[in-house]
Amino acid sequence: MILYGKPVAQAIEEELKQKIKVLKAKNILPFLAVILVGDDPASVLYTQMKQKKAESLGIGYRLYKFPDDIAEENIITIINDLNLNKNVSGIIVQLPLPENFDTAKILANIDPKKDVDGLNCGPALPAGRYAPTTAGAILELLDFHKIDLAQKKVVLVGHGKLVGQPLEKILSEKNIDLIVCDSKTADLNSITKTADIIISGVGKPGLIKADMVKSGAIIIDAGTAESSGQTVGDIDPEVYTKVASYSPVPGGVGPITVMKLLKNVVEAAEKNQL
């Protein structure tokens, strides 16, 4: 079975349409500001997806795009200006930033009330903060397709700020049997072969091969990268014929992530009217 994200995203979208209608009747426009540094293909794709969907819903959107040699302090100045702008509901910095940037330092400058990507949180989610959108999208996808993680052996491949770290926190709190693998993990193959469910968010094309997966497993592909001009995931296509279910790239987690982000933007606009 293919675990498409479109029906999940559509359900969230219908909910948002009603909320946006109510806000606009009060002359309140949800508005998202996106900061993009450099030309990472996957990042460019995601900013385009966010803009297209935001504009289709009637959410304000502005992209602040900069070359990868811009100074960190300049980015921080822009974030501080956006924090003070009452017309801006949400602010995100598209990740990954170039390697020479201090990502944690930059994200820490986003006002918590406008941190709609939810990437500036500790182990527990403080009151008023937003949950990380990609991790939330994965859980929405699993829930929609009635995939229960309880009593399953789950292997999480990748421990980055976008997917692995927040998802580990959420699943650990749910007492899910979880093994986390990263770039330092020895013999990844032997670990993934034992998994009932593999969630991968590395961004390395074809990382998970068919001989690394047992028959009947479930694969959630949350990795995105560019290969030969196409957006691809972490899962080699040969895996698809071996597993019970998988989420495609594109078309799986991505559309839900965008809608979870826009849901946070709308909620931020609702809170700001108080």
N, C-alpha and C positions, 0 to 999 in steps of 0.2 A: 504494500500500500504506500502511495505517495502522500506525505504529510504536507499538503499545500497550506500556505499561510494566508492566502487571499480570503477565504471565508471567515477566518478569525479576525482579520483586519476589517472586513466589511461590517462585522457586528459592532466593533468598536466605533467605526465611522458613523454608523447610524445613531449611536448614542451621542456622539460629539455634535452632529448636525443640530440636534435639539438644543443642546447646551449653548452652542454658538448663536442660535436664533434668539434665545433669551437674552444673552449678553448684548447682542447688537440692538435689541429693543431698548436697552439701557444706554446706548451709545458707547459701549465698551468693545474694543477690538482686541482679541488675543493677538499677540505679536511675538514672533520668534526671531532672535538675532543669532546668526551662525558665523563663527570665526573659522576660517580655513587657511592653514599655512602650508605652502608647497603644492605639489601636483600629484600626490598619491592617487592612482587611478580608482581604487576602491572608495577612497574618501570623496573624490569628485563625484562618483556615481551616487553615493549616499546623500550628498548635499543636494544633488539634482532631484533625487526622489523626494526628499523632504520639502523642497521648494514646490515641486509639482503638486504634491498632495496638500500642502498647506494652502496654496492658492486656490485649489479646487474646493476647499472647505470654507474659504473666506477668511483664513487666518493670515495676518500680516507677516511678511518675511523679508529679511534683508541678509545678504551674504557679504561678509567682510573677508575678502580674499587677499592674501599677502604672499610674497615670495619667501622661500625658506631661509633667506638670510636676514629677515627682519629681526630686530632686537627684541628680546623677551620683554624688556620694560615697556616697549611700545605696545605690545599685546596686552600687558597688564593695564596700561593707561586706558586702552579702548574698553576693556572689561569694566573698569571703574566708572567710566563714563556711562556705559550701558546700565550698570547697577543703579545709577542715579536717574536714569531716564524713566519717568513714570509710564511712558507709552510702551515700554518693552516688558512683556510678561515673562519671557524665558530667554536664557542665554546658553549656548553650547559652544564648546571648542571641539571641532571635529578631530577625532583621534584616528591614527597615531600622529603625534607631532614629530617633526624631524628629530633625529637622535640627539642633537646638541641642546634640545630644549628640556627644561626641568618641568615635566608635565604636572607633577603634584603641586609645585609652587604656583603654576599658572591657574590650575583648576581651583586652588584654595582661595583665589581672589573673587570667584563668582559668588554673589549674594546667595545664601542658601534658599531664599524665597524664589530665586530665579534659576536655580540649578536643576533644570528640567531633565537633564540627562542622568541625574542621580549618581554621578561618578565621584563625588566629593564626600562620601560617607565612610564612617568607620565600620567596625564589626556589627554594631546594632544601628538600626535606622532611627535617628532622632526624630522627635515630634516635628511635623511640618516639613520634613525632607522628602524628596521623591526617590522612589526605588529605581535602581539602575534599569534602563529600558531594555537592553538586549537580554539580560537575565530574565526580566519579567516577560519578555516576548516568548522565550523558550518555554517557560512554565505555562503561558497561555496556550501555546501550540500543543503541549502535552495534554493539558486539561481538555481542550476542545476535542482532541482525538481519543480521549478517554484512556490515556496511557498512564498507569499508576506506577510510580517509582518505588513504592513500598514493596519489600520482599524481593527487590531486584538488586543485582550488582551493577552499579553505575560507575563508569569510568569517564572522568572529565579530562580531556586532553587540552592543555593550554591553561596558563594561570595569569593571563593578562588582565589589565584593568577594565577592559570592556566586557569580557565574558567570564573568564575563569574565576577571578577573585570574588566578584559579587555573587556569582552562582554558587560557589563553594560555601559562602556564608549562609545563603538562603537554605540550601539543601542540608547543611549541617544542623541548622536550627530545626529542620523537619525530621532529624534523625534518620536520614537516608544513608544507606551503606554506600559510601563514596570513596573512590580512589582518585587522587589528583595527580596528573602527570604533567611535567613541563620539560624544558629543553635539557635539564640535567637528569632526567629519568633514564635509567639503564634498562635496556631490553624492553622497549615500549610494546613490541609485538606480543610478548608473552602475557602482558597485562591486558591488552585490549582483547585478546583471544578469549579471555574468561568473562568478558562483560556481557550482560543482558542488554544494557543500554550504553551507547557511547555518545557523548556530547563533545564535539570538537569545535574549538574557537581559536585556532592558531593563525589562520591566514596564509597557509602554505599549500599550494595546489597539489592535490593528489597525495597528501600525507598519509592518509589511511588507505591501505591496499587491501585487496580481497583476502590475502592470506593472513591478515591481522584481525579478521573478524570471524566469529563463529556463525554458523547457519542459524537463521531465525532471530538474529539480534535486531535491535532497533537503533537507528543512527540519526542523530540530530546534528546537522551541519550548520554551525554558526560562524564558520570561517569564510572570509571573502578575500580574493586576490585577483589580479589580472594575469591572464595567460593567452598569448596569441590574439590579443585584442578582445578577449571575452572575459566576463566575470565568472569565476569558478570558485568552488569551495575546497574544503580540506579532504573531501572524500573522492577517491578515484571511482569513476563511473562503473568499473567492473564490480564494485562492491554491491551495486544496486540489485543484481540478480541473485545475490546470496542472502540478503537480509529480509526480514519480515516487513519492515517499514523504514522509510527514510525521508528526510526533508531535503528538497532540492535547493541548489544555489544557481541562479536566483530563484525567488518564488516561494521560499520557505519561511525562515525566521525574519528575513529582511522587511517584508511588508508590515509585519506585526510590530517590529521595532519602531518603524516610522510612526505608526498609529499610537503606540504607547507614548512616544515622545510628544506627539501633538495633543494627546489626552492630558499630559502634564502641563502643557502650555495653556490649555483651556482652563484647567483647574487653578493654575497660577493667576490667570486673569480673574477668575471668580473670587479668589481670596483677596486680590488687590482692590476689589471694589468695597471691601468691608471697612 
